[in-house]
């Protein structure tokens, strides 16, 4: 008896940004494994009687290992259950999706991926700016601000990240953005490059700060706090 796993993107946290397919999968699930950022009102779409399992990983807090989360997916699906793995944003963007897929394939368990609204798109929408601009921002790039050790990842393509004609979105940037900016400026990016700091996007207390990369890097208080955030920089449209 083998169940099925649906990897579902919950978007940035606003229940109204869930897709219809995401709502349908939540309503049909027997078990929902959810991240910290995919909790709260989003779980109101889960049917009564379904099992809810919190598997969120947050920096500086006790968290289940990735191997444990992958094994939970296999164990629940092996009972014949319809399992939803609820991930914040889009499951395929910095969500360690591949590791969980490998575990399911090894156990011969079927799965699907239901995409969600990434926080990058939600942040741009909240700030009323486009991620691309005709002539001046023909490319969008996503990069993570830290590796498994919590430091700035090694081997970053700094020439690409310092491209003044690209919109760059840095996920999980708080601890390492000052170091990243120093390297960007050394590779030729202007310290006055526009930046948007977006914190807790999609929630009632979201915070948007328009500034420059240098000013943001020089002000640790601006990025203090435990709420999830991302930073966009490049040829961003100015506020009206």
C-alpha positions as CSV (number, residue, x, y, z in Angstrom):
1,X,0.0,0.0,0.0
2,X,1.7,3.2,-1.2
3,X,0.5,6.7,-0.8
4,X,1.4,9.9,-2.7
5,X,3.2,13.1,-1.8
6,X,2.3,16.5,-3.1
7,X,5.0,19.2,-2.7
8,X,2.9,22.3,-2.3
9,X,4.1,25.9,-2.4
10,X,2.3,28.0,0.2
11,X,3.4,31.4,-1.1
12,X,4.9,34.0,1.2
13,X,2.3,33.6,3.9
14,X,-0.8,35.5,2.6
15,X,-3.6,32.8,2.4
16,X,-5.1,34.7,-0.6
17,X,-1.9,33.9,-2.6
18,X,-2.5,30.2,-2.4
19,X,-3.3,28.6,-5.7
20,X,-6.5,26.7,-6.3
21,X,-4.5,23.6,-6.7
22,X,-2.8,24.1,-3.4
23,X,-6.1,24.6,-1.6
24,X,-7.4,21.4,-3.2
25,X,-4.4,19.3,-2.1
26,X,-4.6,20.6,1.4
27,X,-8.3,19.8,1.6
28,X,-7.7,16.2,0.4
29,X,-4.6,15.4,2.5
30,X,-4.4,12.8,5.2
31,X,-1.1,14.2,6.5
32,X,0.4,17.7,6.1
33,X,4.1,18.3,6.9
34,X,4.5,22.0,7.1
35,X,7.3,24.6,7.6
36,X,7.2,27.4,10.2
37,X,6.5,29.9,7.4
38,X,3.6,27.8,6.1
39,X,1.6,27.7,9.3
40,X,-1.1,29.9,10.8
41,X,-4.2,30.7,8.6
42,X,-2.8,28.7,5.7
43,X,-3.6,25.5,7.6
44,X,-7.2,26.5,7.8
45,X,-7.6,24.8,4.4
46,X,-6.6,21.4,5.9
47,X,-9.6,19.1,6.4
48,X,-10.7,18.2,9.9
49,X,-9.0,15.0,11.1
50,X,-5.9,15.3,9.0
51,X,-2.6,14.9,10.8
52,X,-0.5,18.1,11.1
53,X,3.3,17.7,11.5
54,X,5.5,20.7,12.1
55,X,8.9,20.2,10.4
56,X,10.1,23.8,10.1
57,X,13.8,24.6,10.3
58,X,14.7,28.1,11.6
59,X,18.2,29.5,12.2
60,X,19.3,29.4,15.9
61,X,16.4,27.1,16.9
62,X,16.1,23.4,17.5
63,X,14.9,21.9,14.2
64,X,14.5,18.5,12.6
65,X,17.2,17.4,10.3
66,X,16.6,17.2,6.6
67,X,17.2,13.5,6.7
68,X,14.5,13.2,9.4
69,X,12.0,15.2,7.3
70,X,12.6,13.1,4.2
71,X,12.2,9.9,6.2
72,X,8.9,11.2,7.6
73,X,7.6,11.7,4.1
74,X,8.5,8.2,3.2
75,X,7.0,6.7,6.3
76,X,3.7,8.4,6.0
77,X,3.3,7.7,2.3
78,X,4.2,4.1,2.9
79,X,1.0,3.7,4.9
80,X,-1.1,4.7,1.9
81,X,-1.7,8.3,3.0
82,X,-2.1,11.3,0.8
83,X,0.7,13.5,2.1
84,X,1.2,17.2,1.5
85,X,4.7,18.7,2.1
86,X,3.8,22.3,2.5
87,X,6.7,24.6,1.8
88,X,6.9,28.4,1.9
89,X,7.1,30.3,-1.3
90,X,7.8,28.0,-4.2
91,X,9.0,24.5,-3.3
92,X,11.7,24.6,-6.0
93,X,13.4,27.7,-4.8
94,X,15.8,27.2,-1.9
95,X,13.5,24.7,-0.3
96,X,15.8,21.6,-0.4
97,X,13.2,20.0,-2.6
98,X,15.7,17.7,-4.4
99,X,16.7,15.9,-1.2
100,X,13.1,15.0,-0.5
101,X,12.4,13.9,-4.0
102,X,15.5,11.6,-4.0
103,X,14.2,10.0,-0.8
104,X,10.8,9.4,-2.4
105,X,12.2,8.0,-5.6
106,X,14.4,5.7,-3.7
107,X,11.3,4.3,-1.9
108,X,9.4,4.2,-5.2
109,X,6.8,6.7,-3.9
110,X,5.0,8.9,-6.4
111,X,4.9,12.7,-6.0
112,X,3.9,15.9,-7.7
113,X,5.1,19.5,-7.4
114,X,2.5,22.3,-7.0
115,X,4.3,25.6,-7.5
116,X,3.7,28.6,-5.3
117,X,4.2,32.3,-5.4
118,X,7.9,33.0,-4.5
119,X,8.6,35.6,-2.0
120,X,10.7,37.5,-4.6
121,X,7.6,38.0,-6.8
122,X,5.5,38.9,-3.7
123,X,8.1,41.4,-2.5
124,X,8.2,43.1,-5.9
125,X,4.4,43.2,-6.0
126,X,4.2,44.7,-2.5
127,X,6.6,47.4,-3.4
128,X,4.9,48.0,-6.8
129,X,8.0,47.4,-8.8
130,X,8.7,45.0,-11.7
131,X,11.4,42.4,-11.5
132,X,12.3,43.1,-15.1
133,X,12.6,46.4,-17.0
134,X,12.8,47.0,-20.7
135,X,16.4,47.8,-21.7
136,X,17.8,48.1,-18.2
137,X,16.9,44.8,-16.4
138,X,16.5,42.0,-18.9
139,X,17.7,39.3,-16.4
140,X,16.6,38.2,-12.9
141,X,18.8,36.1,-10.7
142,X,18.1,34.4,-7.4
143,X,20.9,33.6,-4.9
144,X,21.1,32.4,-1.4
145,X,22.8,34.6,1.2
146,X,24.2,31.7,3.3
147,X,25.3,28.1,3.0
148,X,24.9,25.2,5.5
149,X,27.4,26.8,7.8
150,X,25.6,30.1,7.9
151,X,28.4,32.0,6.0
152,X,28.3,33.5,2.6
153,X,28.5,30.7,0.0
154,X,31.8,30.0,-1.6
155,X,32.2,30.0,-5.3
156,X,29.7,32.7,-6.1
157,X,29.8,34.1,-9.6
158,X,30.6,37.7,-8.5
159,X,30.7,39.0,-12.0
160,X,27.1,38.0,-12.5
161,X,26.0,39.2,-9.1
162,X,27.7,42.6,-9.8
163,X,25.9,43.0,-13.1
164,X,24.3,46.5,-12.9
165,X,21.8,45.5,-15.6
166,X,20.3,42.6,-13.7
167,X,17.8,42.4,-10.9
168,X,19.3,40.3,-8.1
169,X,17.3,38.7,-5.3
170,X,19.2,37.5,-2.2
171,X,17.3,35.0,-0.1
172,X,18.3,34.6,3.6
173,X,20.6,37.7,3.4
174,X,20.7,39.1,6.9
175,X,23.9,37.7,8.3
176,X,26.0,38.0,5.2
177,X,24.8,41.0,3.2
178,X,27.5,43.4,4.4
179,X,30.2,40.9,3.3
180,X,28.4,40.4,0.0
181,X,28.2,44.2,-0.7
182,X,31.9,44.6,0.0
183,X,32.6,41.9,-2.7
184,X,30.1,43.4,-5.1
185,X,31.7,46.9,-4.9
186,X,35.1,45.3,-5.3
187,X,33.8,43.8,-8.6
188,X,32.6,47.1,-9.9
189,X,29.0,47.5,-8.7
190,X,28.1,51.0,-7.5
191,X,27.6,51.5,-3.8
192,X,24.6,53.6,-4.8
193,X,22.8,50.7,-6.5
194,X,19.1,50.8,-5.4
195,X,18.1,48.1,-2.9
196,X,14.8,46.9,-1.4
197,X,14.8,45.2,2.0
198,X,11.6,43.2,2.3
199,X,10.8,41.5,5.6
200,X,7.9,39.1,6.5
201,X,6.4,39.6,3.0
202,X,2.8,38.6,2.7
203,X,2.1,39.1,6.4
204,X,0.3,42.0,8.1
205,X,3.5,43.3,9.7
206,X,5.6,43.1,6.5
207,X,8.3,45.8,6.2
208,X,9.6,47.3,3.0
209,X,12.7,49.6,3.1
210,X,14.0,51.3,-0.1
211,X,17.6,52.2,0.2
212,X,21.0,51.5,-1.5
213,X,23.2,48.5,-1.1
214,X,25.9,50.5,0.7
215,X,23.4,52.1,3.1
216,X,21.8,48.8,3.9
217,X,25.1,47.1,4.5
218,X,26.2,49.9,6.8
219,X,23.1,49.8,9.0
220,X,22.9,46.4,10.9
221,X,19.8,47.7,12.8
222,X,17.9,47.9,9.5
223,X,18.1,44.1,9.1
224,X,18.0,43.1,12.7
225,X,15.3,40.7,13.9
226,X,14.2,37.2,13.4
227,X,11.5,37.6,10.7
228,X,12.4,36.1,7.3
229,X,13.6,38.6,4.7
230,X,15.1,39.0,1.3
231,X,17.0,41.8,-0.4
232,X,16.5,42.9,-4.0
233,X,19.0,45.1,-5.7
234,X,19.7,46.4,-9.2
235,X,17.8,48.9,-11.5
236,X,14.7,49.0,-9.3
237,X,11.9,51.4,-10.1
238,X,11.7,54.4,-7.8
239,X,8.6,54.8,-5.7
240,X,6.0,57.2,-7.1
